[in-house]
Amino acid sequence: MRVRLGALAGAAALSGALSFVLLAAAIGTDFWYIIDTERLERSGPRAQHPLGPANRSQLEPLSSHSGLWRTCRVQSSCTPLMNPFWQENVTISDLSRQLLAMHGTFVILLPLSLILMVFGGMMGFLSFLLRAHLLLLLTGSLFLFGAMVTLTGISIYIAYSSTAFREALCLLEERALLDQVDIRFGWSLALGWISFISELLTGAAFLAATRVLSLRQRQDQAI
């Protein structure tokens, strides 16, 4: 039983640390949403620019990639997204208000999940050190709750991106151009998904350790 409990402790520590690092990397990087206009630029009017290839190269590409906090062009500095918590004296549509509300929600939930993992890590260390059954159970529940927070934040971001895309469709006059634009989610979102899975495994490891410790205590009492 001791070997198995130690293995669970190692697995929980490894998966918890991995989940924290991946989610922190996802939050801090700007590749959640990628817009690639290379095909459009090759086949559009810019490709037949009358001044020749030398001048075409001076035109700024339209491709961009976005994170939770800002959007970046290929050859330009990144610009911050609109602050969802500061809307005074600003006249915007209801759909824009909905987008801002969704933006404000996931930029709160995802960092909150990081904070929960920090507290969970400290509780987990103490619970294995003290062999405390109740503390192990609370730690496992905290990590599972944090995983749900992460999942909610990621899901809201996906819904936010879909809503923003539909709004862009309404504003765009030449919708046929979108057939030549590659729009996809990036590797930052993938890191968030892996972090969510790792966080679930961490919670499961703590709950399994709770079960193992409970069985061990019962065996000790029977002896």
C-alpha positions in Angstrom: 0.0 0.0 0.0 2.8 2.4 0.8 4.4 1.9 -2.6 1.1 2.5 -4.3 0.4 5.6 -2.2 3.8 7.0 -3.1 3.3 6.3 -6.8 0.0 8.2 -6.6 1.7 11.1 -4.9 4.3 11.2 -7.7 1.7 11.0 -10.4 -0.4 13.7 -8.8 2.6 16.0 -8.4 3.7 15.4 -12.0 0.3 15.9 -13.6 -0.4 18.9 -11.4 2.8 20.7 -12.3 2.3 19.9 -16.0 -1.2 21.3 -15.9 -0.1 24.5 -14.2 2.8 25.0 -16.7 0.7 24.3 -19.7 -2.2 26.6 -18.7 0.2 29.4 -17.7 1.9 29.0 -21.2 -1.5 29.0 -22.9 -2.6 32.2 -21.1 0.6 34.0 -21.8 0.9 33.2 -25.5 -1.0 34.8 -28.4 -1.9 31.8 -30.6 -5.4 31.0 -29.5 -6.9 32.2 -32.8 -5.1 32.4 -36.1 -6.1 34.1 -39.3 -3.9 33.2 -42.3 -4.5 35.3 -45.5 -1.6 34.1 -47.5 -3.8 32.4 -50.2 -5.9 35.6 -50.5 -2.8 37.8 -50.9 -1.4 35.5 -53.5 -4.6 35.3 -55.6 -6.1 38.8 -54.9 -5.5 42.2 -56.4 -2.3 42.6 -54.4 -0.8 39.7 -56.4 -1.2 41.7 -59.6 0.3 44.9 -58.1 1.4 47.1 -61.1 4.6 48.2 -59.3 6.1 44.8 -59.2 7.2 42.3 -56.6 9.6 44.7 -54.9 6.7 47.0 -54.0 4.3 44.1 -53.2 6.7 43.0 -50.5 6.4 46.3 -48.8 2.6 45.9 -48.3 1.8 44.6 -44.8 0.4 41.1 -44.7 -3.1 40.8 -43.3 -2.4 37.6 -41.4 -2.8 37.8 -37.6 -2.8 35.7 -34.5 -4.7 36.5 -31.2 -4.4 35.6 -27.6 -6.7 36.3 -24.6 -5.3 39.8 -24.2 -4.1 41.1 -27.6 -4.0 40.5 -31.3 -0.8 40.5 -33.4 0.0 41.2 -37.0 2.9 39.5 -38.8 4.9 42.6 -39.3 3.3 44.9 -36.7 3.4 45.3 -33.0 0.6 43.6 -31.0 -2.4 45.7 -30.0 -4.4 45.0 -26.8 -8.0 43.9 -27.2 -10.8 46.2 -25.9 -10.9 46.2 -22.1 -14.1 44.3 -21.1 -14.2 45.9 -17.7 -14.2 49.6 -18.9 -17.3 50.5 -20.9 -18.2 53.9 -19.5 -19.2 56.6 -22.1 -18.9 54.0 -24.9 -21.7 53.4 -27.3 -21.7 49.8 -28.6 -24.2 47.4 -29.9 -25.8 44.6 -27.8 -23.8 42.0 -29.7 -20.6 43.8 -28.9 -21.6 44.0 -25.2 -22.2 40.3 -25.3 -18.7 39.7 -26.7 -17.2 41.9 -24.1 -19.0 40.0 -21.3 -17.8 36.7 -22.7 -14.3 38.1 -23.0 -14.4 39.4 -19.4 -15.6 35.9 -18.3 -12.9 33.8 -19.7 -10.0 36.2 -18.8 -11.2 35.8 -15.2 -11.9 32.0 -15.2 -8.6 30.8 -16.7 -6.3 32.7 -14.3 -8.6 31.7 -11.5 -7.9 28.1 -12.5 -4.2 28.8 -12.1 -4.8 30.2 -8.6 -6.8 27.1 -7.6 -4.0 24.9 -8.8 -1.5 26.8 -6.6 -3.7 26.3 -3.5 -4.3 22.7 -4.6 -0.6 22.0 -4.8 0.0 23.3 -1.3 -2.9 21.3 0.1 -1.8 18.2 -1.7 1.8 18.5 -0.3 0.4 18.8 3.2 -2.2 16.0 2.7 0.5 13.5 1.6 2.9 14.6 4.3 0.3 14.3 7.0 -1.5 11.3 5.5 -4.7 13.2 6.1 -7.7 11.5 4.5 -10.0 14.5 4.6 -7.3 16.8 3.2 -6.6 14.4 0.3 -10.3 14.4 -0.5 -10.6 18.2 -0.4 -7.5 18.5 -2.6 -8.9 16.1 -5.2 -12.2 17.9 -5.2 -10.4 21.2 -5.6 -8.5 20.0 -8.6 -11.6 18.6 -10.2 -13.4 22.0 -9.6 -10.4 23.8 -11.1 -10.6 21.5 -14.1 -14.3 22.5 -14.5 -13.3 26.1 -14.3 -10.7 25.6 -17.0 -13.2 23.8 -19.2 -15.7 26.5 -18.8 -13.2 29.2 -19.7 -12.1 27.4 -22.8 -15.7 26.7 -23.8 -16.6 30.3 -23.4 -13.6 31.4 -25.5 -14.7 29.0 -28.3 -18.2 30.5 -28.2 -16.7 34.0 -28.1 -14.7 33.3 -31.2 -17.7 31.8 -33.0 -19.8 34.8 -32.1 -17.1 37.3 -33.2 -16.8 35.4 -36.5 -20.5 35.6 -37.2 -20.4 39.4 -36.5 -17.5 39.7 -38.9 -19.5 37.9 -41.5 -22.4 40.4 -41.1 -20.0 43.3 -41.5 -18.0 41.9 -44.5 -19.5 42.8 -47.9 -17.4 40.3 -49.9 -18.0 37.0 -48.1 -16.5 35.0 -50.9 -13.1 36.2 -49.8 -13.4 34.1 -46.7 -13.0 31.0 -48.8 -9.4 32.0 -49.3 -8.7 32.8 -45.7 -7.5 30.1 -43.3 -9.1 30.7 -39.9 -8.3 28.2 -37.1 -7.6 27.8 -33.5 -3.9 27.7 -32.6 -1.6 25.8 -30.3 -2.3 28.0 -27.3 -5.8 26.6 -27.2 -4.4 23.1 -27.5 -2.2 23.7 -24.5 -5.3 24.7 -22.6 -7.1 21.5 -23.5 -4.1 19.4 -22.4 -3.9 21.3 -19.2 -7.6 20.6 -18.6 -7.0 16.8 -19.1 -3.9 16.9 -16.8 -5.9 18.7 -14.1 -8.6 16.1 -14.3 -6.0 13.3 -13.9 -4.5 15.2 -10.9 -7.8 15.3 -9.2 -8.4 11.6 -9.9 -5.0 10.8 -8.5 -5.8 12.5 -5.2 -9.2 10.8 -5.0 -7.5 7.4 -5.7 -5.0 8.2 -2.9 -7.9 9.0 -0.6 -9.3 5.5 -1.3 -5.9 3.8 -0.8 -5.3 5.6 2.5 -8.8 4.7 3.7 -8.2 1.0 3.0 -4.9 1.1 4.7 -6.3 2.7 7.8 -9.0 0.1 8.0 -6.5 -2.7 7.7 -4.4 -1.1 10.4 -7.5 -0.9 12.7 -8.4 -4.6 11.9 -4.9 -5.7 13.0 
